[in-house]
Amino acid sequence: HVVNLAYELNQPPISSVTYSHIGDWAKQNSWISTKPCNIILTSMKMAEDSNNIILRLFESTGVKTMAKLNLPVWSMEIEILCQPFEIKTISLDHRKKQWQEVNLIEEKITGKIK
């Protein structure tokens, strides 16, 4: 998919080396994966005013799509409907295994927590 290749070229992942230490997680693990390939995860960061994690994604091909985000580290899966070229921002409380859609400045959008 051309959009994915362009992102990999223009914004390569940044990795860091750390020392070996004891912990609960496996030596290798995936934080997140998205499906289908027209859903692009553009950022993952801490929320400005809570301990939630903010995920920002968009639909890249102009097709209405049910996005599926798999977060194996927290045993969570999120499904959210994306309109053509729509940007979605999700606030994730991985401790409670809840998420909700928020706007671009992380304000809650009226609706149920999922």
C-alpha positions, 0 to 999 in steps of 0.5 A, a space after each residue: 500500500 503506497 500510503 504505508 510505504 510513504 509513511 515508513 520512508 518519511 517518518 521511520 520508526 525510532 527505536 532505543 536500546 536499553 539494558 536487560 532487566 527483569 519484567 513481566 513483558 516478553 522480550 518482544 511484543 507488539 503494542 498495536 496493529 491496525 486493520 485494514 491497511 487503509 487505516 493509518 496510525 499517526 500517533 500514540 502518546 500520553 494524554 495531556 490531562 490524565 494517564 490515558 493513552 491517545 491514539 490518532 488514526 485516519 482513513 487513507 483511501 476515501 473508503 468508509 471503513 470499520 477500523 480494527 485496532 489490536 492492542 495485545 499488550 493490554 488484551 484489548 481490541 477496538 473497532 471504530 467506524 471511519 468515514 472517508 479520509 476521516 481523522 479519529 482520536 481515541 482516548 484509551 484507559 488501558 487499566 480499566 480496558 475502556 476507550 472513547 472517541 475524543 476530538 483533536 484537543 482531547 475533549 470528550 465527545 458526547 457518547 458512551 464509553 466503550 
